[in-house]
Amino acid sequence: MLSQQTIAIIKSTVQVLEVHGTEITTTFYQSLFNAHPELLNLFNHANQKQGKQQAALANAVYAAALHIDRLEAILPVVKQIAHKHRSLGILPEHYPIVGQHLLGAIKTVLGDAATDDMIGAWGEAYGVIADAFIGIESEMSVQAAEQVGGWSDYRAFRVERKVQESDVITSFYLVPQDGQPLAAFEPGQYVSVKMTIPGETYTHIRQYSLSDAPGKPYYRISVKREAALEGRPAGKVSVHLHKDIQEGSTLLLSAPAGDFILDPEDTKPIVLISGGVGLTPMISMLNTLAETEPNRQVTFIHAAHNEQSHAMREHVEKLVHDHSQLSAYWCYAQPAGHPSTYHKQGYLDLPWLTSIVPSKEASFYFCGPTPFMRVVNGMLKAWGVLESDIHFEFFGPADTL
């Protein structure tokens, strides 16, 4: 437990963190990687270069300071991050290293304003927060390893099939190289893929949603090839997967992780909304619901640039044809085909959403690019959907909607 004096000091730094948080976390990562370059094997270098990881950590530190007197308020966020840490292979011995460089970054950025009392209080608070992460991640690691078909660290999988789903998305069907059983997972969860790319100094780890229902003799990931854009290079891992990984290749996978899953206690109708490659966890959820809940109404809405970039369309339309409780709608920003092949031209908006979803008394799950998710979140709130019925997941570091 933290002392009242420590809590008071941490609370007094909230405004400072709001102003200097990203500068502190940027300094932290520079210091951390200079001293421990081996940790670059665990981090997404693209997110580092784009500042996403720094911003995400700044938000997490700010939230911890804001709720330091009731840390249970940020427990859902702690668990979400813990899932990612377990999947990446973050270990207890990493936490003292992180703490040392985080406190050092606070002192560097704030200078004389970082008093001994402030650094002492943050050191004490970091210890409590780190212990919480270590405890939760340890439990997750044991659970992942000891379940039927489970494992710790990374396991070798063979690419059994490689299927092009659209002009930008390709699916990889993966089976364990050791021939042993596969661990179960919840629809919406992801795996980490650890890759050694020729010419790269460090390994690269990316997390991809499992894009089929559980219970199959394979795991499937469906990966968008990230092309170069202005100010952003092409995605090294996605390009390597599309270009160089073939049927018969080997990939290293972590056990499934993630808390973006269907609520098993919920019985309300479900609305699944996706943008671009954000459809991958939604397909897993849709396939599962079609198989296991034949009486539950499910509305599937997908937004894509056009027909050519729309993956798994035929699969979803066949599910809708075969299951009367399912319905699906397509929204294309710049459609190339006849209007009969889609339901809306342009972008999602609230009038259209309310015209195709029978009621706001439903559970809404959505995933896609962050700007897309901000729009969807705003629409649902404007419609009056309960906060408890809104569920979403970011690809990569957590952002804000």
C-alpha positions in Angstrom: 0.0 0.0 0.0 1.2 3.5 -0.8 1.4 6.1 2.0 -0.9 9.1 1.9 2.2 11.3 1.5 3.2 9.4 -1.6 -0.3 9.5 -3.0 -0.4 13.3 -2.4 2.9 13.8 -4.2 1.9 11.7 -7.2 -1.4 13.5 -7.4 0.4 16.8 -7.5 2.3 15.7 -10.6 -0.8 15.0 -12.7 -0.7 18.4 -14.5 3.0 18.1 -15.1 2.5 14.7 -16.8 -0.3 16.1 -18.9 2.1 18.7 -20.3 5.4 16.8 -20.4 4.3 13.2 -20.6 5.2 12.4 -24.2 8.6 14.2 -23.8 9.3 12.1 -20.7 8.4 8.8 -22.4 10.4 9.7 -25.6 13.4 10.4 -23.4 12.8 7.2 -21.5 12.8 5.0 -24.7 15.9 6.7 -26.0 17.7 6.0 -22.7 16.4 2.5 -22.4 17.4 1.4 -25.9 20.9 3.1 -25.6 21.6 1.1 -22.4 19.8 -2.1 -23.5 19.7 -2.4 -27.3 18.7 -6.1 -26.9 15.2 -4.9 -25.8 14.7 -3.7 -29.4 14.0 -7.4 -30.1 10.7 -7.0 -28.1 9.4 -3.6 -29.4 7.6 -2.6 -32.6 10.2 -0.3 -34.3 7.5 1.3 -36.6 5.4 2.3 -33.6 8.5 3.8 -32.0 9.4 5.9 -35.1 5.8 7.1 -35.4 5.6 8.1 -31.7 2.7 5.7 -31.0 4.4 3.8 -28.3 5.6 7.0 -26.6 2.1 8.4 -26.6 0.6 5.2 -25.3 3.0 5.0 -22.4 2.5 8.7 -21.6 -1.3 8.0 -21.4 -0.7 5.0 -19.2 1.6 6.9 -16.8 -0.9 9.8 -16.7 -3.8 7.4 -15.9 -1.7 5.8 -13.1 -1.0 9.2 -11.6 -4.6 10.3 -11.9 -5.9 7.1 -10.2 -3.1 6.4 -7.8 -5.4 6.4 -4.8 -7.7 3.8 -6.5 -5.6 1.8 -8.8 -8.5 -0.7 -9.2 -10.0 1.9 -11.6 -7.3 1.2 -14.1 -7.3 -2.6 -13.6 -9.0 -3.2 -17.0 -6.2 -1.2 -18.8 -3.6 -3.1 -16.7 -5.0 -6.4 -17.8 -5.1 -5.3 -21.5 -1.5 -4.3 -21.4 -0.6 -7.4 -19.5 -2.0 -9.6 -22.3 0.3 -7.8 -24.7 3.3 -8.1 -22.4 2.7 -11.8 -21.9 2.3 -12.3 -25.6 5.5 -10.4 -26.4 7.6 -12.2 -23.7 8.1 -9.4 -21.2 9.7 -10.9 -18.1 9.8 -9.8 -14.4 13.5 -8.9 -14.7 12.6 -6.2 -17.3 10.6 -4.1 -14.8 13.5 -2.8 -12.7 15.3 -1.8 -15.9 12.2 0.1 -17.1 11.8 1.7 -13.7 15.3 2.9 -13.6 15.1 4.6 -17.0 11.6 6.0 -16.4 12.6 7.8 -13.2 15.8 8.9 -15.0 13.7 10.4 -17.8 11.5 12.3 -15.3 14.6 13.8 -13.8 16.1 14.7 -17.2 12.9 16.4 -18.5 11.8 18.2 -15.4 15.2 19.2 -14.1 15.2 20.9 -10.8 11.4 20.5 -10.6 11.9 16.8 -10.1 12.7 16.9 -6.4 14.0 14.0 -4.3 10.5 13.7 -2.8 8.9 13.5 -6.2 11.4 10.9 -7.5 11.1 8.9 -4.3 7.3 8.9 -4.5 7.3 7.8 -8.2 9.8 5.1 -7.3 7.5 3.8 -4.7 4.5 4.0 -6.9 6.3 2.3 -9.8 7.2 -0.6 -7.5 3.5 -1.1 -6.6 2.3 -0.9 -10.3 5.2 -3.1 -11.5 4.3 -5.7 -8.9 0.7 -5.7 -10.1 1.8 -6.2 -13.7 4.3 -9.0 -12.8 1.6 -10.8 -10.8 -1.0 -10.7 -13.5 1.4 -11.6 -16.3 2.7 -14.5 -14.3 -0.8 -15.9 -13.9 -1.4 -15.4 -17.6 1.8 -17.2 -18.5 1.0 -20.2 -16.3 -2.5 -20.4 -17.7 -1.3 -20.1 -21.3 1.4 -22.8 -20.8 -0.7 -25.3 -18.7 -3.9 -25.3 -20.7 -4.5 -28.2 -23.1 -2.3 -27.6 -26.2 -0.7 -24.6 -24.5 2.9 -23.5 -24.4 5.2 -20.8 -23.1 7.5 -18.4 -25.1 7.2 -19.1 -28.8 6.2 -22.3 -30.7 7.1 -23.2 -34.3 4.2 -23.4 -36.8 4.2 -24.4 -40.4 2.3 -22.4 -43.1 -0.1 -25.1 -44.4 -1.9 -22.7 -46.7 -1.5 -19.2 -48.0 -4.6 -17.6 -49.5 -5.0 -14.2 -51.1 -8.2 -12.7 -49.7 -8.1 -9.3 -51.5 -5.6 -7.1 -53.3 -4.1 -6.2 -49.9 -5.0 -9.0 -47.4 -3.6 -12.5 -47.4 -4.5 -15.3 -45.0 -2.0 -17.8 -43.5 -3.2 -21.1 -42.2 -0.8 -22.3 -39.5 -0.4 -25.8 -37.9 2.0 -26.8 -35.1 5.2 -28.1 -36.4 5.4 -30.6 -33.5 2.1 -32.1 -34.4 0.7 -31.6 -30.9 -2.7 -30.2 -30.1 -3.6 -26.5 -30.4 -4.6 -24.4 -27.5 -8.1 -23.1 -27.4 -8.8 -19.4 -27.7 -11.6 -16.8 -27.5 -12.8 -15.2 -30.8 -11.2 -11.8 -30.9 -7.9 -12.8 -29.5 -4.5 -12.5 -31.2 -1.1 -14.2 -31.4 2.4 -12.6 -31.6 4.4 -13.6 -34.6 8.2 -13.3 -34.1 10.2 -12.9 -37.2 13.9 -12.8 -38.2 14.0 -10.8 -41.5 17.2 -11.0 -43.6 19.3 -7.9 -43.3 17.6 -6.7 -40.1 19.6 -6.4 -36.9 16.8 -7.2 -34.5 13.9 -9.6 -34.5 10.4 -8.2 -35.2 7.3 -9.1 -33.3 3.8 -8.3 -34.6 0.4 -9.2 -33.1 -2.3 -10.5 -35.5 -5.8 -11.3 -34.6 -6.9 -14.9 -35.2 -9.3 -14.7 -38.1 -11.3 -17.9 -37.8 -13.4 -19.5 -35.1 -11.8 -21.7 -32.4 -11.9 -25.4 -32.7 -10.2 -25.7 -36.1 -7.1 -27.9 -36.7 -5.2 -24.6 -37.5 -4.8 -21.0 -36.5 -5.4 -18.4 -39.2 -4.1 -14.9 -39.4 -5.1 -12.5 -42.2 -2.5 -9.8 -42.8 -2.7 -6.6 -44.7 0.3 -5.6 -46.7 1.2 -2.2 -45.4 2.3 -0.1 -48.4 4.6 2.9 -48.1 2.7 6.1 -47.6 3.8 9.7 -47.4 5.8 10.0 -44.2 5.6 6.2 -43.5 7.7 3.4 -45.0 6.2 0.1 -46.0 5.6 -2.4 -43.2 8.6 -4.6 -42.9 6.9 -7.6 -41.4 3.7 -7.5 -43.5 5.7 -7.1 -46.7 8.0 -10.0 -45.6 5.0 -12.2 -44.9 3.3 -11.4 -48.2 6.5 -11.6 -50.3 8.7 -14.2 -48.7 6.7 -16.5 -46.5 5.3 -19.4 -48.5 3.4 -22.6 -47.9 5.8 -24.8 -45.9 7.6 -21.8 -44.2 7.9 -21.8 -40.5 6.6 -19.0 -38.2 7.1 -18.6 -34.4 3.9 -17.9 -32.5 3.0 -17.0 -28.9 0.0 -18.6 -27.3 -3.2 -16.6 -27.9 -3.9 -13.5 -25.8 -6.2 -10.5 -25.6 -9.3 -9.4 -23.8 -11.3 -8.1 -26.8 -13.7 -11.1 -26.7 -17.4 -11.8 -26.7 -19.0 -11.5 -23.3 -20.2 -15.1 -22.5 -23.0 -13.8 -20.2 -24.4 -11.4 -22.7 -27.6 -12.4 -24.6 -28.3 -9.1 -26.5 -28.2 -8.9 -30.3 -24.7 -8.2 -31.6 -23.4 -5.7 -34.1 -19.9 -6.2 -35.5 -18.4 -3.2 -37.3 -15.1 -3.2 -39.0 -12.9 -1.0 -41.2 -10.2 -2.4 -43.5 -8.2 -5.2 -41.9 -10.1 -4.6 -38.7 -12.4 -7.3 -39.9 -10.1 -10.0 -38.8 -11.3 -10.4 -35.2 -14.8 -9.7 -36.4 -14.7 -12.7 -38.8 -13.6 -14.9 -35.9 -16.5 -13.6 -33.8 -19.0 -14.0 -36.7 -17.9 -17.5 -37.5 -18.2 -18.5 -33.8 -21.7 -16.9 -33.4 -22.9 -18.6 -36.6 -21.8 -22.0 -35.3 -22.8 -21.7 -31.6 -25.7 -19.3 -31.3 -28.3 -20.0 -34.1 -31.0 -17.9 -32.4 -29.0 -14.7 -31.8 -29.3 -11.8 -34.1 -26.0 -10.6 -35.5 -25.5 -7.6 -37.8 -22.1 -7.5 -39.6 -21.0 -4.1 -41.1 -17.8 -3.7 -43.0 -16.3 -0.5 -44.5 -13.6 -0.8 -47.2 -12.1 1.4 -49.9 -13.7 -0.7 -52.6 -14.6 -4.2 -53.7 -10.9 -5.1 -54.5 -9.7 -4.4 -51.0 -12.7 -6.1 -49.3 -11.5 -9.5 -47.9 -13.7 -12.5 -47.2 -16.8 -11.0 -48.7 -18.0 -14.2 -50.3 -17.5 -16.1 -47.1 -19.6 -13.7 -45.1 -22.4 -13.6 -47.8 -22.5 -17.4 -47.7 -22.9 -17.4 -43.9 -25.7 -14.9 -44.2 -27.4 -17.1 -46.9 -27.1 -20.2 -44.7 -28.0 -18.6 -41.3 -31.2 -16.5 -41.1 -30.1 -14.8 -37.9 -27.2 -13.1 -39.7 -27.2 -10.0 -41.8 -24.4 -8.1 -43.5 -23.9 -4.6 -45.1 -21.0 -3.2 -47.1 -19.9 0.5 -47.2 -17.3 1.4 -49.9 -15.5 4.8 -49.9 -14.9 4.6 -53.7 -16.8 1.7 -55.1 -15.7 0.4 -58.5 -18.7 -1.9 -59.2 -22.5 -1.7 -59.7 -24.5 -0.2 -56.9 -26.2 -3.5 -56.4 -22.9 -4.9 -55.0 -22.8 -2.6 -52.0 -25.1 -0.9 -49.6 -23.6 2.5 -49.1 -21.2 4.7 -51.0 -18.9 7.0 -48.9 -18.4 6.6 -45.2 -20.3 5.3 -42.2 -22.8 7.8 -40.7 -25.3 7.6 -38.0 -28.5 7.9 -40.1 -27.4 4.9 -42.2 -26.3 2.9 -39.1 -29.7 3.5 -37.4 -31.5 2.4 -40.6 -29.8 -1.0 -40.8 -29.4 -1.9 -37.1 -32.7 -2.8 -35.6 -32.1 -1.3 -32.2 -29.5 0.4 -30.1 -30.2 -2.2 -27.4 -27.4 -4.4 -28.6 -23.7 -5.1 -28.0 -21.4 -3.3 -30.4 -17.9 -4.5 -31.2 -15.7 -2.6 -33.6 -12.2 -2.6 -34.9 -10.2 -0.8 -37.6 -7.9 2.3 -38.1 -8.0 4.7 -35.2 -9.8 7.5 -37.1 -12.5 5.0 -38.2 -13.0 3.9 -34.6 -13.3 7.4 -33.4 -16.1 8.0 -35.9 -17.9 4.7 -34.8 -17.5 5.5 -31.1 -18.8 9.0 -31.6 -21.8 7.7 -33.6 -22.7 5.1 -30.9 -22.5 7.6 -28.1 -24.6 10.1 -30.1 -27.2 7.4 -30.6 -27.3 6.8 -26.9 -25.7 3.3 -26.8 -24.7 2.4 -23.2 -21.0 2.6 -22.5 -21.1 -1.0 -21.2 -22.3 -2.1 -24.7 -19.4 -0.5 -26.6 -16.4 -2.7 -27.1 -13.3 -2.0 -29.3 -9.6 -2.9 -29.8 -6.7 -0.9 -31.2 -4.2 -2.5 -33.5 -0.9 -1.7 -31.8 -0.4 0.7 -28.8 -3.6 1.9 -27.1 -4.8 5.3 -28.3 -7.7 7.5 -27.3 -11.1 7.8 -28.9 
